Amino acid sequence: MSTPLDSPDEGGTALLDRELEELIREETIEPGDHERFSHYVKKEKILESAITGKPVRALCGKKWTPGRDPEKFPVCPTCKEIYESLQK
């Protein structure tokens, strides 16, 4: 009978390392126009991001960590178009 310590590449920390790498790949923050536009995101996701530092995904698909006052920027045209299509 083997234990996890006998074969560390099959589980244990190796598995955790692979899972962490996958999470990091998924959480990659995209560069781009988020500096120039305000994006539409669910309010609860903004709050969660403020608490955890986890990036959010806007309606347009843009992923970033909010940190600027959205009132100072124009609304992302793609987010606005998607939001308006949802209201119909």
N, C-alpha and C positions, 0 to 999 in steps of 0.2 A: 504494500500500500504506500502511495506517495503522498507527500504533503505539499502545500503551495510553495514551501521553501525549497523543495526538491526540484521544482521546475518553474522558476520565477518568470520565464518568458510566456507562460501560458495563462497567467492571471496576476493577481496581486498588484504590485506597483506598475508592472508593464501595462496591464490593462488600464489602470488609472491614468498612466501617461498617455496612452492612445486616446482615451476619452477626453482628457484635457486638451490634447492637440486638436481634436475635432471641434471642441467648444471654441477654442481660440480661432480656428478657421472660420467658424460660423459667425463669430462676433467681430470679425474684421470691420473696422470703421472705414467707410468709403470716403475718399477725398472728393472735393468738388464743390458744387454750388450751394451746399448747406451753409456756407459762409455768406452767401448773397441773398438767400431766400428764407422765409419762414415756411415750415412744412406742417401739414396736418397729421397729428398723432393723437391717439386716444388719451384722454386726460389721465386715466389710471396708469398708463405706461410712462407718462411724463413724471408722475409722482414716484413710481417704482424706480425710474432712472435716477431721480434726485436722491433717493435713499441708498440704492445699491451701486450706482455708477454704471449700470448696464446700459449699453446703447439701445436706442429705439429705432423702429422702422416706420417711416412715413407712408402715407397712402401711395406715393409715387415709387416707393421701394427704396428710397434713400435711407441709409443706416448711419447713425451718428449719435454722439452723446450730447444732449442739449446743455447749453451753458450760457447762451446769450438771450437778451430780451427780444422775443419775436416781434414785438411792436415796432422795432426799429428797422425792419426789413420788409420788402414786398413779399406777398404770398407766392409760393411756388406755383407756376401755371399748371403743371401736371397735377399736383395735389388738388388744386382748385377745380380743375376739370373733373377729376374722379369724384370729389366730394359732391359737386353739383349733379353729377349723373346718378349718385346714390340717393339724392333727395327727391328724384322724380318718381 
